[in-house]
Structures are given as C-alpha cells and as structure tokens.
Amino acid sequence: MKKTIRDYELENKKVIIRVDFNVPISDGKITDDNRIIQSLDTIKYAKEQGAKIILMSHLGRIKSEEDKEKNSLKIVASYLSKILNDDVLFSESTRGDELEDLINNLNPGEIVLMENTRYEDLDGNKESSNDPELGEYWASLGDIFINDAFGTSHRSHASNVGIASHLPSGIGFLIEKELNALSVLDNPERPFVVILGGSKVSDKIGVIKNLVNVADYILIGGGMAYTFLKASGLSIGKSLLDSENISFCEEMLNKYRDKLILPIDSVNAKEISENASTNECFISDIKEDDIGLDIGHSTIKLFKQYLNDSKTVIWNGPVGYSEIEQFSNGTKELCEALKNIDAIKIIGGGDTAAAVINFGFKDAFNHISTGGGASLEYLEGKSLPGIEIISDK
C-alpha cells in the first residue's frame, strides 16, 4: 500500500505535485480540460492544508525551439487561475534563480506552476531519460513529493521517479482513484467482459496475453480486428493489417476461440475520409478494394448479447474509426448499450475516453482513466515505475 497525500503534515511545507496537464491546445485555447479538472482535488487539499504548492507537468514533446513555443504551460497557469479563482504563479524557467525565488517566496496556500518539464529534453533528454542530476535538483526545491500524474506513471522520468528517489513521497487523489478503479481486475464480478479496439494488434499483445486468463470474453473491434479476421482465413480487402502479428492472432484463436469474439460484419469504404461512401456487409463479403472502418449492425447485436449479461466491463480502444461520423456508430451503440447495463464499467483512457466524452456518455461509466498508456500497461499486468517508487505505508 502506497502512502497518499493524507499521510503527510503539509502545513508550511513545500510540496511538489507532479500533475498531468498534457492537454490539447488549439489556437491558444484548451480544447479538453478533463485532466486539469481531475487534478483539482489534490491541489485544493494541499492548499487547504497550508502547503506551499509547486506544480510540475509536461506538455507535448519537445524536440526543437519551435516545440517550446507551442507547448508552453503558461496558458494552463492562466486557465488554472480561473477555475481555482485564485492566483497561480508561473515560472518560465525549469531551473535557476527565477524558479527558486518564486518557490522560496511562496506563502502557505500559494501555488506556482513550473514551465513544461520537457523543456529539459532539448539538452540530452534529461527529463525523459530520468537524468539523476535533474531529478536531484528538482527534489531540492521541495520537502514532500506527491505524484498525481497517472498518465505518465508508466514512464521513469526525472519529474516522477527522479524526484521521488530523494524525497518523502505519496500519491494524490487522482492516482488513488485510478488504482482503486483498476483494482477490479484483482477479483472481478462475473461475467467479466473486455472490449478491445484501436488500430494495431501490436499495441494490445500484452493486454490480450494478460486478460485472456482473467476475462470471460474479449470482444475485439477496431482496426486490430481485421488482423484477427485475416488469421481466421478470411479476406479483409484493404483493411488495416498488422502482418507481423498474424501468427500471434492465430495462436490466440487456436487456444481461446471461445473467449475471443470477432466481428461478423463490417462498415467499409474505399477511402478514409469524411466524404467517403460506405457499404455494410458480412466479413466474408468484403471486396478487394474495401477498407473495414467500423463494426456493422450484426456485430453490434452480437457484442450487446455479451455485454447485457456482464457485471464488469473494461473498454480500451474504439471499435471503429470513430473520429469520422460515418464510422462512429459502433462505438456510439456500445456506449448506449453500456449506459443501460448494471455493471462496473471502466474506460481505459486515450482515444476511448475522448470518444466516450465527446459522444456525451461520460456519466455512463464508473471510471474513465486519464492515462491511456499507463492504463494499458496496468492491464498488461506491468508495474508502473512512477508509482512503484512512491513510499510505502
């Protein structure tokens, strides 16, 4: 059991909180603030307890000076000030006098947000490679470290593992919530059904290997389904094919054919575009120039039969190319079905979370993870270094 923010006396302490403010920004505006909103409970608690709060986060990837300009956290500092109705100071530096002065002059309850931790990646990937000197320096700025960035917990970075190696540490409320939700895997109420979608089989090999031994059924959709269908001996036209993993699909189907439920029909087009004409047919009737881009009505009906009886559902990956309207029906229909099912329902972050929220089904699920990659590795049964390093109770 890991220590949490509740296990520390925070009053007048400099508390470094690693948050996940890696939010989408377009034309100078934050287009999805979910990750910011999810961090508020931990920030507010630290403030109420009289902590001097130092927030750290990354935003995007920094490979050039141009990347720095478009991935500054300054806009997030302003946004956070508005939703907290409180001043949030901003440090344009990731180290040095400006940052240190801001921190040293903080009063209890005040907040400073440091510039994008990945600015340090321009000089030898120091953040992303967990440079020991950088982690030690950042740790020197605070008294206690709280990791509340679940979305980066599967990475060993200077801003999580590096800092936690030098300070008393705990997890925040967001990570605690994530771990509690995903702990259903330890003893799921059955039937336990997993929905797996997304594009490539290679992205989900570890998840399939782990969950096929735990789940009662795995419903496979999205682009990855067509590699399984190809492995079944069916023609898939020009649909996405992960050719390097056909043998893996064959092996899984030979061992677990009763557990792995594949689409029986498909919504197809000649091209992936918003203006594409579509046709729907059984998988066996896909034409040579067809691209399969969504599950069809018969598959939706089939998948619903399994979901209607389920008591635990974990969903990772849309079952169609849901960014485009005419290929989003399968994902929407499964959302609608799950909305009306009395079960524990968890969304595994990433594209699935975006789709569920955008389609208006956020309240239909018990938990929507804020970390796509982290939740995926958790589902694979892997340990998450950003959490493993945290002090034990």
FIROVO-871342 format. One record per residue: residue in three letters; x, y, z of N, C-alpha, C in turn. Coordinates in steps of 0.2 Angstrom, whole numbers, plus 5000, padded with zeros to 4 digits. Each point is the difference from the previous one (the first is absolute). Layout:
% FIROVO-871342
ALAXYZXYZXYZ/...
This chain:
% FIROVO-871342
MET500449945000499650065000500450065000/LYS499950054995500450065000499850055004/LYS500450045003499850065003499650054996/THR499650045003499650054996500150075003/ILE499850054997500150075002499750005007/ARG499549965002499750015007500549985005/ASP500549964998500549975005500550055002/TYR500050064998500550055001499750075004/GLU500450035004499850065003500350054995/LEU499550044997500250044994500150085002/GLU499850015006500050085001500750025000/ASN500050064996500750034999500549964997/LYS499849954997500549964996500050014993/LYS500650004997500050014992499849934997/VAL499450004997499849934998500050004992/ILE500449964997500149994993499449954998/ILE499650034995499449954998500149994992/ARG500249944998500149994993499249984998/VAL499850054996499349994997500149994992/ASP499449984997500049994993499650054997/PHE500350054997499750064997500249994992/ASN500149944998500149994993499350004996/VAL499850064999499350014997500150034993/PRO499549984996500050034993499850075000/ILE500450044996500050074999499950024993/SER499550034998499950024993499950085000/ASP500450034995499950085000500050035006/GLY500549985005500050035006499549995005/LYS499649954999499549985005500049935001/ILE499949985007499949935002499449974998/THR500049954996499449974997499749945004/ASP500449985005499749945004500450015007/ASP499650025005500350025006500049945005/ASN499849944998499849955005500649985005/ARG500650004997500649985004500150065005/ILE499950064999500150055005499450005005/ILE499449994998499549995005500149945005/GLN500349954997500149945004500550015005/SER500550054999500550015005499850055006/LEU499450034999499850055005500049985007/ASP499749945001499949975007500750005004/THR500549984997500650005003500350075001/ILE500050044995500250075001499650045005/LYS499449995000499650035005500149985007/TYR500149935001500249975007500650035002/ALA500550004996500750035002499950075002/LYS499650044996499950075002499750015007/GLU499549965001499650005006500449985006/GLN500549964999500549985005500550045002/GLY500150064996500550055001500749984997/ALA500049964994500649994997500250054995/LYS500650014999500350044995500149964993/ILE499550014996499949954994500450014994/ILE500449954998500450014994499849954995/LEU499650024994499849954996500549994994/MET500049944998500449984994499649964995/SER500150014994499749964995500450014993/HIS499949954996500250014993499550024995/LEU500150024994499550014995500349994993/GLY499849954997500249984994500749975000/ARG500350004994500749984999500550064998/ILE500550005003500550064998500649974997/LYS500050024993500649984996500450054997/SER499750065001500350064997499750075003/GLU500350054999499850075003499350014998/GLU499849984994499350024997499549965005/ASP500249945002499649965004499950035007/LYS500550045002499950035007499550064999/GLU500050034995499550064999499349975000/LYS499949954997499349974999499849965006/ASN500449985005499949965005500150035007/SER500050065001500150045006499449995004/LEU500149995007499449995005499750065002/LYS500350064997499750065003499350014999/ILE499749974995499350014998499649965006/VAL500349945002499749965005500050035007/ALA500650045001500050045007499450055000/SER499950034994499450055000499349975001/TYR500049944997499349965000499949985007/LEU500649975003499949975007499850065005/SER500350064999499850065004499350015000/LYS499750004994499350014999499549955003/ILE500249935000499649955002500149995008/LEU500550035002500250005008499750065003/ASN499950054996499950075002500550025005/ASP500649994998500650025004500650014995/ASP500550045003500650014996500449945000/VAL500249984993500549955000500650034996/LEU500650005004500650034998500349954994/PHE500450034996500249964994500850025000/SER500449945000500750014999500249984992/GLU500350054997500249984993500649964999/SER500349995006500649965000499949935003/THR500449954999499949935003500649995005/ARG500450055000500550005006500350075000/GLY500450025005500350065001499750055005/ASP500250065000499850055005499350025000/GLU499750014994499350024999499649955004/LEU500149944998499649945003500150005007/GLU500650005002500249995008499750065004/ASP500050064997499850065003499249995001/LEU499749984995499250005000499849955006/ILE500449945000499849955005500250025007/ASN500650035001500250025006499650065003/ASN499650034996499650065002499349985001/LEU499849944999499349975000499850015008/ASN499450025000499650005007499649935000/PRO499849985006499649945001499450014996/GLY499849954995499450004996500150034993/GLU500650034999500150034994500349944995/ILE499950024993500249954995500450034995/VAL500549964998500450024994500049944995/LEU499950014994500149954995500650014996/MET500449955000500750004996499949994993/GLU500450034996499949994992500149924999/ASN499849984994500049944997500649965002/THR500049945004500649975002500449974994/ARG499649994994500449984994500450054997/TYR500050065002500550054997500749975002/GLU500049965005500749975001500249954996/ASP499649984995500149954995500450024995/LEU500050074999500450034994500849995002/ASP500249995006500749995001500149935003/GLY500049954995500149935002499549965003/ASN499350024999499549965002500049995008/LYS500250055003500150005007499449985004/GLU499450034998499449985004499849934998/SER499949984994499849944998500449945001/SER500750015001500449955001500249995008/ASN499650045004500150005007500750025002/ASP500350054997500750035002500050005008/PRO500549975003500150005007500150075003/GLU500450044997500150075002499450045000/LEU499650004995499450034999499549985005/GLY499949945001499549985005500250025007/GLU500750005002500250025006499950085001/TYR500150034995499950085000499350015002/TRP499649974996499250025001499849985007/ALA500349945002499849985007500250055005/SER500650034999500250055005499650065000/LEU499550014996499650065000499449995005/GLY499949945002499449985005500249965006/ASP499549995004500049965006499749934999/ILE499550004996499549944999499949994993/PHE499949944997499849994993499449965000/ILE499550034996499449964999499949994992/ASN500049944998499849984993499350004999/ASP499750044996499349994998499950004993/ALA500549984996500050004993500049934998/PHE499449975000499949934998500349994992/GLY499850054996500249994993500749994998/THR500550025005500749994999500349955005/SER499649965004500249965005500449944997/HIS499949984993500349954997500750014997/ARG500250075002500650024997500550025006/SER500649995000500550015005500350074998/HIS499750055002500350074998500350045006/ALA500450054999500350045006499450035004/SER499550024997499450035004499649955004/ASN500149944999499649955005500549965003/VAL500349954997500549955003500650045003/GLY500250054996500650045002499950035007/ILE499550045000499850045006499949965006/ALA499549944999499849965005500649965003/SER500649994997500549975002500450045006/HIS499850065001500450045004499550035006/LEU499450004999499550035005499549955003/PRO499750015006499449975002499550004995/SER499649954998499650014994499349965002/GLY499550024996499449975000499650014994/ILE499449974999499650014994499450055002/GLY499850034995499450055000499449964999/PHE499450045001499449974999499849974993/LEU500350034995499849984993500349935000/ILE500749995001500349935000499649955004/GLU499950025006499649965005499449974997/LYS499650054997499449984996500149954995/GLU500550024996500249954994500149935002/LEU500450005006500249935002499449965003/ASN499650045004499449975003499649974994/ALA499950044995499549984994500349944997/LEU500750004998500349944997500149945004/SER499950015006500149945005499449954999/VAL499550024996499549954999500349944996/LEU500650004997500349954997500249945005/ASP500150025006500249965005499549945001/ASN499450025000499449965002499450024996/PRO500050004994499450034996499349965001/GLU499550045001499349975000499949974993/ARG499749945000499949974993499349994998/PRO499950004993500550004995500450064999/PHE500649994999500550064999500250004992/VAL499850064997500050004993500550064998/VAL500549994996500550054998499850024992/ILE500050064999499950034993500750024998/LEU500349984995500650024997499950034993/GLY500350064999499950034993500750034999/GLY500050054996500650044998500249974993/SER500650024998500349994994500449934999/LYS500550005004500549944999500049955005/VAL500149944998500049945005500650015004/SER500650034998500650005003499950055007/ASP499550044999499950055006499749965006/LYS499749944998499549975005500349935002/ILE500549984997500349935001500049985008/GLY500350055004500149995007499349995003/VAL499650054998499350005004499649934998/ILE500149984994499649944998500349945004/LYS500750005000500349945004499850005007/ASN500050065003499850005007499349995001/LEU499550044997499349995001499749944998/VAL500249974995499749944997500049945006/ASN500450015005500049955006499550035005/VAL499850065000499650035005499350014998/ALA499950024994499350024997499649944998/ASP499450005000499649954997499950004993/TYR500050074997500050014993500350064998/ILE500450004994500350064998499750024993/LEU499650054999499750024994500550054996/ILE500249984994500550034997499750044994/GLY500150075000499850044994500650044998/GLY499850064996500550044998500449974995/GLY500650044998500449984994500349935002/MET500249995006500349945002499649934999/ALA499450014999499549944999500249974994/TYR500250044995500149974993500649964999/THR500550015005500549955000499849945003/PHE499650005005499749945002499649964995/LEU499650044996499649974995500449974995/LYS500550034998500549984995500349935003/ALA500250005006500349945003499549945000/SER499350025000499549954999499949974993/GLY500450034996499949984993499550044995/LEU499850055003499550044996500450064996/SER499750024995500350054996499750075003/ILE500550055000499850065004500150064995/GLY500149994994500150054995500650055002/LYS499950065000500550055001500050025008/SER499749975004499950015007500750005003/LEU500150045006500650005003500249935002/LEU500649984999500349945001500750005004/ASP500049985006500749995004500349944998/SER500350004994500349934997500549975005/GLU500350045004500649975004499749965006/ASN499350005001499749975006499449954998/ILE500049984993499549954998500149945004/SER500649985001500249935003499750015008/PHE500150065003499850015007499249995000/CYS499750034995499249995000499849934999/GLU500449974995499849934999500149955007/GLU500550025003500249965007499450025005/MET499850065000499550025005499349974998/LEU499950004994499349974997500049925001/ASN500649974999500049935001499949985008/LYS500350045004499949985007499450035004/TYR499750064997499550035004499450024995/ARG499949964995499450024995499450015004/ASP499849975005499450015004500050075003/LYS500550025002500150065004500050074995/LEU500349994995500250064995499450004995/ILE499650065001499450014996500250054994/LEU500049984994500250044994499350034997/PRO500150054996499550034996499749954995/ILE499450004999499749964994499850044994/ASP500050075001499850044994500450075001/SER500050044995500550055000499750064996/VAL500150065002499950064996500650024996/ASN500050014994500650014996499950064995/ALA500650024998500050054995500649994996/LYS500150044994500649994996500550055002/GLU499950055004500550045003499850025007/ILE500550035004499850025006499950085000/SER499450024999499950075000499350025002/GLU499850065002499450025002499450004994/ASN500350004994499549994995500049944996/ALA500349955004500049934997499349974999/SER499849964995499449965000500249945003/THR499549975004500049945004499649954998/ASN500249945001499649944999500149955006/GLU499549965002500049965005499949934998/CYS500449955002499949934998500349955005/PHE499849944999500449955004500749994999/ILE500449985005500750004999500249964994/SER499649954999500249954994499950044993/ASP499650055000499950044994500450064999/ILE500550015004500450064999500350004993/LYS500050054996500350004993500750025001/GLU500449994994500750015000500250075002/ASP499650054997500250075001499650035006/ASP499749965005499750035005500550015006/ILE499950055004500350015006499549995006/GLY500149965004499549995006500250055005/LEU499450045002500250065005499550005006/ASP499549965000499649995006499749945000/ILE499749985006499649945001499350014997/GLY499749954997499350014997499549985005/HIS499450014998499449995005500049935003/SER500149954996500049935003500549995005/THR500650034999500549995005499850045007/ILE499750064999499850045005499549965004/LYS499549964997499549965003500449945004/LEU500549974997500449955003500350025006/PHE500450064999500450025006499550025006/LYS499450034998499550025005499849935004/GLN499949954997499849945003500549985006/TYR500650014999500549995005500050055006/LEU500050064997500050065005499350005005/ASN499549984997499450005004500049965006/ASP500449945000500049965005500650015005/SER500450054998500750025004499950035006/LYS500449995005500050045006500750045001/THR500549994996500650045000500250014993/VAL500150064997500250024994500650045000/ILE500549994996500650044999500050014992/TRP500150064998500050024993500650044998/ASN500449984996500650034998500050004992/GLY499950064997500150004993499350014996/PRO499850054996499450004997499949944995/VAL499449984998499949954996500050024993/GLY500050064998500050024993500550075000/TYR500050024994500450074999499550055002/SER500050015006499450045003500150075000/GLU500650034997500150074999499650024994/ILE499849964996499650024994499349975001/GLU499550044999499349995002499749934997/GLN500149994994499749944997500349935002/PHE500650015004500349945003500050005008/SER499650045002499950005008499449975003/ASN499649974995499449975003500149945005/GLY500549964998500149945005500250025007/THR500550055000500250035007499450035003/LYS499650044997499450035003499549955002/GLU499949954996499549955002500249965006/LEU500749995001500249965006500050045006/CYS500150074999499950055006499350005002/GLU499550004995499350005002499849945004/ALA500349944997499849945003500349995008/LEU500650035000500349995007499750055005/LYS499750064997499750055004499449965004/ASN499749954997499449975003500149945004/ILE500749985001500149945003500350015007/ASP499749965005500250005007500749965001/ALA500550034999500749975000500550055002/ILE500649985002500550045001500350024993/LYS500150064998500250014993500650055000/ILE500549984998500650045000500350024993/ILE500250064999500350024993500750015001/GLY500449964996500850005001500350064997/GLY499750065000500450064998500150014992/GLY500450054998500250014993499450014996/ASP500049974994499550024995499349985002/THR500049945004499349985002499750055005/ALA500450035004499850055005499850064996/ALA500450024995499850064996499349994997/ALA499949944997499449984996499450005005/VAL500149975005499449995005499850075003/ILE500550055001499850065002499750054995/ASN500349994994499850044994499349984998/PHE499849945001499349974998499550015005/GLY500250035006499650025005499849945005/PHE500449955001499949945004500550005006/LYS500250065002500550005006499749975006/ASP499450025001499649985007499849935000/ALA500149964994499849935000500549955002/PHE500650035002500549955002500250025008/ASN500249945003500250015007500750045000/HIS500449994995500750035000500250014993/ILE500350064999500350014993500850025002/SER500449964998500750015002500350064996/THR500450035003500450064997500649984997/GLY500249945000500749984998499949944995/GLY500050014993499949954995500649955001/GLY500650024999500649965000500149965007/ALA499950045005500149975007499449955001/SER499450014999499549955001500149944996/LEU500350014994500149944995500549965003/GLU500650035003500549965003499849975007/TYR499550035003499749975006499649944998/LEU499650014995499649944997500549944998/GLU500650024998500549954998500349965006/GLY499850035006500349975006500750025002/LYS500250064997500750035001499950045006/SER500650015003500050055006500250074996/LEU499850055004500050074997500650035004/PRO500650024997500550035004499950065004/GLY499550044997499950065004499649995006/ILE499749945001499649995006500449955004/GLU500449964997500449955004500550045004/ILE500350054998500550045004499750045006/ILE499350005000499750045006500149965006/SER500150045006500149975006499449965002/ASP500249945004499549965002499750025007/LYS499449985002499750025006500449955006/
